[in-house]
Amino acid sequence: MAINALQLVHEQREKQVEESLQAYQQAQKALFEQRNQLQNLHQYRRQYTAQLSDKGSQGLTVSTLSKYQQFIVQIDQGLTNQQSAIVKFEYAVREAKRKWTDSQVACKAMGLLLDKKALEKTKLADKKEQQLLDEFSTFQFFQKKNKNI
């Protein structure tokens, strides 16, 4: 494979690394936002429960108590849903990180292959140059020898 083709593939690998890093960062950001939302729900539940407790000490009707309890059940369901969502977002972060890491490995391997090919090319050029120098030296040696004869 020509070095130019390898360079093209390497550039594509570098682009994949950048894209997968961006996807990983976006997944982390989304997970952070989901965790914040869960914390907000927990805080809201605590506030609502405290409000129920305050009103309960003053006396509540059965109807009002039932409404508070139903709303707390809805908040609890929201918490459960949010926790399930976080599990999915955590999985997405792990997958994005794995893809980013895999793309880094592929890019580095392509870079090493490019370096190896460049080294081979340099060695071949050095060898050709040395052969030319050897031939030139041999030619000069025989020319001097022929002049001396």
N, C-alpha and C positions, 0 to 999 in steps of 0.2 A: 504494500500500500504506500502510495506516495506521501511524503511528509506534508505536503499541502493539504491532502485529504485528512491526514491525522490532525493537523492543526484545526481544520474545520470542525472535526468531531470534538476536539478538545474545547473549542469555543462554545459549541453547543452544550457540552457537559458543564462548562462554567455558567452558562445561562440557566441550566437546570438547577444548579446549586443555588443561584440567586433566587430563582422562582420558588424553589422548595423552602428556602429560608423565609421568604415572605409569607408563604402559606403557613409555616410553623409559627411565625410571630403572630399572624392573624388568629390562628387557633388558640394560642396562649391568651391573646387579648379577649377572645370570646369566652374562654373558660373563666378568666378573671371577672368578666362582667356577670357571668352566670353565678359565680360564687358571691359576688356583691349582692346580686338579686336575692340569693338565699339568705344572706345575712340580714338584708332589709326585711324579708318576710319574717324571720325569727324575731327581729326587733319589733315589727308591727304586732306580732302575736303577743309578745310580752306586754306591750303597751295596751293592747286591747284587753288582755287578761287582767292587767292592773286596773283598768277602767271598770271592768266588770266587778272586781273586788271592791273598789271604792263605792260603786253604786249598790253593791250587794249589802254593804254595811249600813246603808241608809234604808234598805228595804226595796225589794223588786217584786213586781208582779210575776206570776208564772209565765205569762205570755212574753214579757220582756226578757226573763231569764232564758226562755226557750230560744228566742231570737239570737241572744248572745251566744248560746251554746251552738246553735246551727252555724253561726258565722265562724266560730272557732273551729268547727269541723271543716268548714270550707277552707280556712287558712291552713289547717293541717293537711288537707288534700293538696293544696297548692305547694306546701313544703315537700310533700312526698313527690309530686310531679317535678319540682325543681331539683330535688336530689337525683332523680332518675335522669334528668337532662344533664346534670353535671357529670354523671357517669359516662354518658355518651360524649360529652365534650372532652373529658379526660382521655377517652379512647381516641378521639380525633387528634388530640395533641400528641399522643404517643405515636400514632400513625404518621403524622406530619413530621415528627422528629426522626422517625425511622427512614422516611423518604429522603429527608434532608441529609441524614448521615450516609445513606446509600449513595446519594448523588455525589457527596463529597468523596467517597471512596472511589467511585467510578471516574471522577474528574482527576483525582490524584493518580490513579492507575494510568489514565490516558496521558497525563503529564510526564509520568515516568517513562512511558513508551516513547513519547516524543523525545525526551532527553536521550534515551538509548539510541534511537534512530539518528539523532543529531551527532552523537558521539561516534557511531559507526560511520557516518558520512565523513566526519572529520578524520577518523583513522584511515579511511580509504583514501581520502585526499592526501593525507600525510604520506601514506605508503606510495602513492603514485608520484608524489613530489620526490620522495627518496629514490625511487627507481630512476626518475629522470636525472637526478643529481649523480647517481651511480653511473648511469650510462654516459653522462657528460664527462665525468671524471675518467672513466675508462677510455673514452674517445680522446681526451686530452693526453692521457698517458701514452696511448699508442701513437698519437701524432708527435709527441716529443721523442718517442723512441724511434720513429721513422725519420725524424730530422737528424737524430744522432747517428743514424746508420749511413 
